[in-house]
């Protein structure tokens, strides 16, 4: 009976092992080992405060392997690629890429696995900000001079890169503007070749306020002021000279009225004038002329015997 039990035990163990093998075979068929590749940004860590990265590769390619049910759930955000810069010197340095990766996979390759990182001293520069206007005012309006607050920013970064700065600006974009433009805009930095270098520099403040006044476009014209004397002096007197100040004024109004107005006329009654006289006279504006920069003028009358 004992021998029969032993024989059954051997058969049972063989059956169990066969079942395990079959299970692993079926599982492997349904969940095979597969390979995949992701591209991730290359970061840095442990760099001294007075140093800055002037140049390095921006991305690395990670090759990894794992079961399909694990790999298919993984994205590039589950990986981190970085270099440790605690032992670097100013200039070119060769540094090994390190990887943090999720559980359940195995890293098979990193491209590149070593990278060249160029280190420079941290430098600072104060630079004025200009406004690039992309747009136009509505019909009948014009854009005034842009005002930036603050007008300068502090830029920090590699010394050789700061030497290549070509333009620091904000971009104001609008269309058919009929009222003042006011926005907080990000400061952009370009090198002398026109390439943005924002990833290599820090800007303080990163945004500035931009005010662009919008002014109604009213036609203007500068015209002379002519004096028309009305009446007569008493017998024995003669008008020697007539002066007006200012002799010209700027008028504002509709385009048609401006085109038709070549001068302004003032009538001055001299009937009661018996000696040299200074008068302050209001300008009479023609129809269509809304106002003038001087709406009162001085008239000086010089009388002789």
C-alpha positions in Angstrom: 0.0 0.0 0.0 2.9 2.3 0.8 4.4 1.7 -2.6 1.1 2.5 -4.3 0.9 5.8 -2.3 4.5 6.6 -3.4 3.7 5.9 -7.0 0.6 8.2 -6.8 2.7 10.9 -5.2 5.1 10.9 -8.1 2.3 11.1 -10.6 0.8 14.0 -8.6 4.1 15.9 -8.5 4.5 15.4 -12.3 1.0 16.7 -12.8 1.6 19.8 -10.7 4.9 20.6 -12.5 3.2 20.1 -15.8 0.4 22.4 -14.8 2.9 25.1 -13.6 4.8 24.8 -16.9 1.6 25.1 -18.9 0.4 28.1 -16.8 3.7 29.9 -17.4 3.6 29.1 -21.1 0.0 30.4 -21.4 0.8 33.5 -19.3 3.9 34.2 -21.4 1.8 33.9 -24.6 -0.7 36.3 -23.3 1.8 38.7 -21.5 5.1 38.5 -23.4 8.3 40.4 -22.7 8.4 43.4 -25.0 10.8 46.4 -25.6 10.0 50.0 -25.8 11.7 53.5 -26.1 10.9 56.9 -24.5 12.4 60.3 -24.9 12.7 62.4 -21.7 14.2 65.8 -20.8 17.6 65.8 -19.3 17.7 67.6 -15.9 20.5 68.7 -13.6 21.1 68.6 -9.9 23.6 69.7 -7.3 25.2 72.5 -9.3 27.0 75.2 -7.3 25.2 78.5 -6.9 27.9 80.6 -8.7 27.9 78.3 -11.7 25.4 77.8 -14.5 24.9 75.3 -17.3 25.8 77.0 -20.6 25.2 74.0 -22.9 24.0 70.4 -22.7 21.8 67.9 -24.6 18.1 68.6 -23.9 16.8 65.1 -24.3 17.9 61.5 -23.8 16.5 58.2 -25.2 15.7 55.4 -22.8 15.4 51.8 -24.0 13.6 49.5 -21.6 12.1 46.0 -21.3 9.2 44.4 -19.4 6.0 42.4 -19.5 3.5 43.8 -21.9 0.9 44.5 -19.2 3.5 46.7 -17.4 5.1 48.3 -20.4 1.8 49.3 -22.0 0.8 51.3 -18.9 4.1 53.3 -18.8 4.7 56.8 -20.4 7.7 59.0 -20.6 6.5 60.9 -17.5 7.3 57.8 -15.4 11.0 58.2 -16.1 13.5 60.9 -15.0 16.9 61.5 -16.6 19.4 63.7 -14.9 23.1 64.4 -14.4 24.8 65.2 -11.0 27.0 68.3 -11.3 28.6 68.4 -7.8 32.1 67.7 -9.2 32.1 69.7 -12.4 34.5 72.6 -13.3 34.1 75.7 -15.5 34.3 74.5 -19.1 33.4 71.2 -20.8 32.6 68.2 -18.6 31.7 64.6 -19.4 29.0 63.4 -17.1 27.1 60.1 -16.8 23.4 60.1 -17.3 21.4 58.7 -14.4 17.8 57.3 -14.6 14.9 56.9 -12.3 12.5 54.4 -13.7 9.3 52.6 -12.7 9.1 49.1 -11.0 8.6 46.2 -13.3 10.9 47.2 -16.2 14.6 46.8 -16.9 16.7 49.5 -18.6 18.5 48.0 -21.6 20.2 51.2 -23.1 20.5 54.9 -22.7 21.3 57.2 -25.6 23.5 59.0 -24.9 24.7 57.4 -21.6 27.4 60.0 -21.1 26.9 63.7 -22.1 29.1 66.7 -22.5 28.0 69.6 -20.2 29.5 73.0 -20.6 29.7 75.0 -17.3 30.2 78.8 -17.1 30.3 81.4 -14.3 26.9 83.0 -13.4 26.8 86.6 -14.8 24.3 89.4 -14.5 23.2 92.2 -16.8 20.6 95.0 -16.6 19.0 95.5 -20.0 16.2 97.9 -21.3 13.0 96.3 -22.6 11.5 97.3 -26.0 8.0 96.8 -27.3 7.3 95.0 -30.6 3.9 96.0 -31.8 2.0 93.5 -33.9 -1.3 95.2 -34.9 -2.8 98.5 -35.8 -5.3 101.0 -34.4 -8.8 101.2 -35.6 -9.7 103.6 -38.4 -9.7 107.2 -37.1 -7.2 106.4 -34.3 -3.4 106.4 -34.0 -1.1 104.6 -31.6 0.9 106.7 -29.1 4.4 105.9 -27.7 4.5 102.7 -25.7 5.4 102.9 -22.0 7.0 99.9 -20.2 7.1 99.5 -16.4 9.7 98.6 -15.3 11.7 99.8 -18.3 14.7 97.5 -17.5 15.1 93.9 -16.4 17.9 91.9 -14.7 19.1 88.9 -16.7 21.3 86.2 -15.2 23.0 83.3 -17.0 26.2 82.1 -18.6 28.6 85.0 -19.2 29.3 84.1 -22.8 25.6 83.8 -23.5 24.8 87.3 -22.0 27.5 88.7 -24.3 25.5 87.4 -27.3 22.1 89.0 -26.3 20.7 90.8 -29.3 17.2 92.0 -28.1 15.1 92.0 -25.0 11.5 92.7 -25.7 7.8 92.2 -25.1 5.3 91.5 -28.0 2.0 93.4 -28.0 -0.5 91.9 -30.3 -3.9 93.4 -31.2 -6.1 94.5 -34.1 -8.3 97.5 -34.8 -7.6 99.0 -31.4 -9.8 101.9 -30.4 -8.9 102.3 -26.7 -5.7 102.3 -24.7 -3.8 98.9 -24.6 -2.7 97.7 -21.2 -1.3 94.2 -20.6 1.3 92.4 -18.5 3.5 90.7 -21.0 6.3 88.1 -20.7 9.8 89.4 -21.4 11.6 87.5 -24.2 15.3 87.4 -24.8 17.0 86.7 -28.2 20.6 86.3 -29.2 22.2 88.3 -32.1 21.0 85.7 -34.5 17.4 86.1 -33.5 17.1 82.8 -31.6 15.2 82.7 -28.3 17.5 81.8 -25.4 14.9 81.7 -22.6 15.9 78.2 -21.4 19.4 79.3 -20.6 18.7 82.6 -18.8 16.6 83.9 -15.9 14.8 87.3 -16.2 13.7 89.4 -13.2 11.0 90.4 -13.4 9.7 87.9 -15.9 6.8 90.1 -17.0 6.4 93.8 -17.3 3.3 96.1 -17.9 2.9 97.6 -21.4 0.7 100.7 -21.9 0.1 101.9 -25.5 -2.1 105.0 -25.7 -4.7 105.1 -28.5 -5.4 108.7 -29.7 -8.2 109.8 -31.9 -6.7 110.9 -35.3 -8.2 114.4 -35.7 -6.9 116.3 -38.8 -4.9 119.5 -37.9 -3.5 122.5 -39.8 -1.5 125.5 -38.8 -3.0 128.7 -40.3 -2.2 132.5 -40.0 -4.5 134.9 -38.1 -5.5 137.9 -40.2 -6.9 141.2 -38.7 -9.7 143.0 -40.4 -10.1 146.5 -39.0 -13.7 147.8 -38.9 -14.7 151.4 -38.5 -12.6 154.6 -38.8 -10.2 156.5 -36.5 -11.2 160.0 -35.5 -9.7 162.8 -37.7 -6.1 163.4 -37.1 -5.2 159.8 -36.2 -3.7 157.2 -38.4 -3.1 153.4 -37.8 0.6 152.9 -38.0 0.9 149.2 -37.3 -1.2 146.2 -36.4 0.4 143.2 -34.7 -1.2 139.9 -33.6 0.3 137.2 -31.2 0.4 134.4 -31.9 0.5 135.1 -35.6 -0.4 131.4 -36.4 -2.6 128.8 -34.6 -3.1 125.1 -35.0 -6.8 124.2 -35.7 -8.5 120.9 -35.3 -11.6 119.6 -37.1 -13.1 117.5 -39.8 -10.9 116.8 -42.8 -13.1 118.8 -45.2 -13.2 121.8 -42.9 -9.4 121.7 -42.4 -8.8 121.6 -46.2 -11.1 124.6 -46.8 -9.6 126.8 -44.0 -6.5 128.6 -45.1 -6.6 131.3 -42.5 -8.6 132.8 -39.6 -10.0 136.4 -39.7 -10.5 138.6 -36.7 -12.6 141.8 -36.9 -11.4 144.6 -34.6 -13.5 147.8 -34.3 -11.2 150.8 -34.1 -13.9 153.5 -33.9 -13.1 154.3 -30.2 -9.3 153.8 -30.5 -7.4 157.1 -29.7 -3.9 155.7 -28.7 -1.8 152.6 -28.7 -4.0 149.8 -27.5 -3.5 146.1 -26.6 -6.6 143.9 -26.9 -7.3 140.2 -26.1 -9.7 138.8 -28.7 -11.5 135.5 -28.9 -11.0 133.6 -32.1 -14.2 132.8 -34.1 -13.8 129.4 -35.6 -15.5 128.4 -38.9 -18.0 125.6 -39.0 -16.4 122.2 -38.9 -13.4 123.5 -36.9 -13.7 122.1 -33.4 -11.0 124.0 -31.5 -7.6 125.6 -31.8 -4.5 125.4 -29.6 -4.9 129.1 -28.8 -8.4 130.3 -28.7 -7.6 133.9 -27.6 -5.0 136.1 -29.3 -3.5 139.5 -28.4 -3.9 142.3 -30.9 -1.6 145.3 -30.6 -2.7 148.6 -32.3 -0.1 151.4 -32.8 -1.7 154.8 -33.5 0.1 158.0 -34.6 -1.0 161.6 -35.2 
